Amino acid sequence: MALIGDELYVADTDALLRFPYHAGQTRITAPGVKIVDLPAGPINHHWTKNVIASPDGRHLYVTIGSNSNAGENGIAVEDGRAAIWEVEPRTGQHRVFASGLRNSVGLGWEKSTGTLWTSVNERDEIGSDLVPDYLTSVKDGGFHGWPYSYFGQHVDERVRPPRPDLGRPRSVPIVPWARTPRHLALHFRREAVRHLSQRAPLSDSTAPGTERREADTKLFSCHSPTDTQLVTRWTY
């Protein structure tokens, strides 16, 4: 859900809806107004959606998970999926903002740069140690590899037909998770920080569980929305 002024936006399983809301309300009885249809359908492998408003309230960003684990249902059923959409809330006009993200489950803005970050649930069935879920910054037009590659530039040989031209995405900052809660809320702890986006991506040798020296600059923390307990805090 995302609140812009007195309008509450809800990313439902198959549509983005708008409801009237006033501060102090504990119940909404008005029917939702559909802003735009969201990919759903009879397969609907990853059916949950997330939504966040841009800092100026002009756009909404909606996460839409893939319709398969690693493209096994065919690429045709992935149209508009494994992506983050940018939606104009008044008109419903929309476009794919970033793609190749198997199942984004959390969104947060880093305020000093205006960069959007997301946590991503990665693919299954490669083994007990692969593939690590991750955090990454998201840029307009960015492609993050799914389904052709995972965790940077590791090609997934299971995907047919292969696309060597798409299996080597542009390097992006990646923070691995040993374990990722299914739904995360990202909370940036300080506006003035040294950003992961300004540093080199983690190398292949940086595996989940690798100890990192804690620095003084706290980047962000991640909380379960159903519990105030701190799940993970990264420092860099």
C-alpha positions in Angstrom: 0.0 0.0 0.0 1.1 3.6 -0.6 -0.5 6.8 0.7 -0.3 10.0 -1.4 -2.2 12.8 0.3 -5.7 11.6 1.0 -5.5 8.7 -1.5 -4.5 5.2 -0.6 -3.2 3.0 -3.4 -3.3 -0.8 -3.0 -1.5 -3.2 -5.3 -3.9 -6.1 -5.5 -3.2 -9.4 -7.2 -4.5 -8.3 -10.5 -4.9 -4.5 -10.4 -3.7 -1.2 -8.8 -6.6 0.3 -6.9 -7.2 3.8 -5.3 -9.3 4.4 -2.2 -10.2 7.6 -0.4 -8.5 8.0 3.0 -8.5 10.7 5.7 -6.2 10.8 8.6 -7.6 9.0 11.6 -9.9 6.7 9.6 -9.9 3.1 10.8 -12.1 1.7 8.1 -12.6 2.3 4.4 -16.1 1.4 3.0 -15.8 3.1 -0.4 -15.1 0.8 -3.4 -11.7 0.9 -4.9 -11.2 2.7 -8.2 -9.0 0.6 -10.6 -6.0 2.6 -11.9 -4.5 -0.1 -14.1 -4.7 -3.9 -14.6 -1.7 -5.8 -13.4 -0.5 -9.1 -14.9 -2.3 -12.1 -13.3 -3.9 -15.0 -15.2 -4.5 -18.7 -14.7 -0.8 -19.6 -13.9 0.1 -16.5 -11.8 3.2 -18.0 -10.3 4.2 -15.0 -8.1 0.9 -13.4 -7.4 1.7 -10.8 -4.7 2.4 -7.2 -5.6 4.2 -4.3 -3.8 3.8 -0.6 -4.4 5.7 2.5 -3.3 5.2 6.2 -4.2 8.0 8.3 -5.6 9.1 11.0 -3.1 7.2 13.7 -5.1 4.1 11.6 -5.4 4.0 11.8 -9.2 4.5 8.1 -9.8 3.9 4.8 -8.3 6.3 1.8 -8.6 4.8 -1.6 -8.6 6.7 -4.9 -8.3 5.4 -7.8 -10.5 6.9 -11.3 -10.0 7.7 -13.8 -12.7 5.2 -16.4 -13.9 7.6 -19.2 -13.3 10.8 -20.2 -11.4 13.2 -19.9 -14.3 11.2 -19.5 -17.5 9.9 -23.1 -17.7 6.4 -21.9 -18.7 7.7 -20.1 -21.7 8.7 -16.5 -22.2 5.4 -15.5 -23.7 3.7 -15.8 -20.3 6.3 -13.5 -18.8 5.1 -10.4 -20.7 5.3 -7.4 -18.3 6.4 -9.6 -15.4 9.7 -10.1 -13.5 9.7 -6.3 -13.4 9.0 -3.1 -11.7 6.4 -0.9 -13.3 6.2 2.9 -13.2 2.6 4.0 -13.1 1.1 7.5 -13.3 -1.6 7.4 -10.6 -4.0 9.8 -12.2 -4.2 8.3 -15.7 -3.0 4.7 -15.2 -0.3 5.2 -17.9 2.5 2.8 -17.2 5.8 1.3 -18.5 8.4 -1.2 -17.4 10.9 0.7 -15.3 13.3 -2.2 -14.6 13.2 -5.8 -15.6 14.9 -9.2 -15.1 13.9 -9.2 -11.4 12.4 -12.6 -10.6 10.3 -11.6 -7.6 10.9 -8.2 -6.0 9.3 -8.2 -2.5 10.4 -4.9 -0.9 11.1 -1.4 -2.1 12.8 1.7 -0.5 14.2 5.0 -1.6 17.7 6.1 -0.6 16.9 9.8 0.0 20.2 11.6 -0.7 20.5 10.2 -4.3 16.9 9.4 -5.0 17.9 5.8 -5.9 15.3 3.0 -5.7 16.4 -0.2 -4.0 14.6 -3.6 -3.9 15.0 -7.0 -2.4 14.7 -9.9 -4.7 13.7 -13.5 -4.2 15.9 -15.5 -6.6 15.3 -18.8 -8.4 15.1 -22.3 -6.9 16.1 -25.9 -7.7 19.8 -25.4 -8.3 20.9 -26.8 -5.0 20.9 -26.0 -1.3 23.4 -23.2 -1.6 22.1 -21.5 -4.7 20.8 -19.0 -5.6 21.2 -16.4 -2.9 18.4 -13.8 -2.6 19.8 -10.3 -2.9 19.3 -6.5 -2.6 20.1 -4.2 -5.5 19.7 -0.7 -6.6 17.3 -0.2 -9.5 17.7 2.2 -12.4 15.4 3.3 -15.2 15.8 0.7 -18.1 18.0 -1.6 -16.0 18.0 -5.3 -16.7 19.0 -7.7 -13.9 19.3 -11.0 -15.6 16.3 -13.1 -15.0 15.7 -15.7 -16.4 18.9 -15.9 -18.4 21.4 -15.3 -15.6 21.4 -15.1 -11.8 23.3 -13.1 -9.2 25.1 -11.0 -11.7 26.6 -12.9 -14.6 26.0 -16.6 -13.9 24.1 -18.0 -16.9 21.2 -20.4 -16.0 21.7 -23.2 -18.5 18.1 -24.5 -17.9 16.5 -21.6 -19.8 15.4 -22.4 -23.4 15.9 -20.8 -25.8 19.1 -19.4 -24.4 19.8 -15.7 -25.0 23.6 -15.0 -24.7 23.0 -11.4 -25.5 20.8 -11.1 -22.3 22.7 -13.5 -20.1 25.4 -11.1 -19.3 23.7 -8.1 -17.7 25.3 -4.8 -16.9 27.0 -5.0 -13.4 24.8 -3.7 -10.6 25.5 -3.5 -6.9 24.3 -6.7 -5.2 24.1 -7.5 -1.5 23.5 -11.3 -0.9 21.3 -12.7 1.8 21.9 -16.0 3.6 18.1 -16.1 4.2 15.5 -13.6 3.0 12.1 -13.1 4.6 9.3 -13.4 2.1 8.3 -9.8 2.5 10.6 -6.9 3.5 10.3 -3.2 4.2 13.5 -1.3 3.5 14.3 1.5 5.8 17.2 3.8 5.1 18.7 5.0 8.3 20.6 8.1 7.3 20.4 10.5 4.3 24.1 11.1 4.1 25.8 7.8 3.5 28.4 6.1 1.4 26.3 4.3 -1.1 26.7 0.8 -2.4 25.9 2.2 -5.8 29.2 4.2 -5.7 31.2 1.1 -5.0 32.2 -1.9 -7.1 29.7 -4.8 -7.1 30.4 -7.7 -4.8 32.6 -10.3 -6.5 31.8 -13.9 -7.0 33.9 -14.8 -4.0 31.6 -12.8 -1.7 29.2 -15.5 -0.7 26.3 -15.4 1.7 27.6 -15.6 5.2 30.9 -13.9 4.4 31.8 -11.7 7.2 32.2 -8.0 6.4 34.0 -5.5 8.6 31.4 -3.1 10.1 32.0 0.6 9.3 30.6 3.6 11.0 28.2 4.4 8.2 24.8 2.6 8.6 23.1 2.1 5.3 19.7 0.6 5.9 17.8 -1.9 7.9 15.1 -4.4 6.9 12.1 -5.3 9.0 9.4 -7.8 8.7 6.1 -5.8 8.3 4.4 -8.1 10.8 7.0 -7.8 13.4 9.1 -4.9 14.7 12.1 -7.2 15.3 15.1 -6.2 13.2 15.8 -8.9 10.6 19.0 -7.6 9.1 21.1 -4.5 9.3 23.9 -3.8 6.8 26.7 -1.5 7.5 29.3 -0.4 4.9 
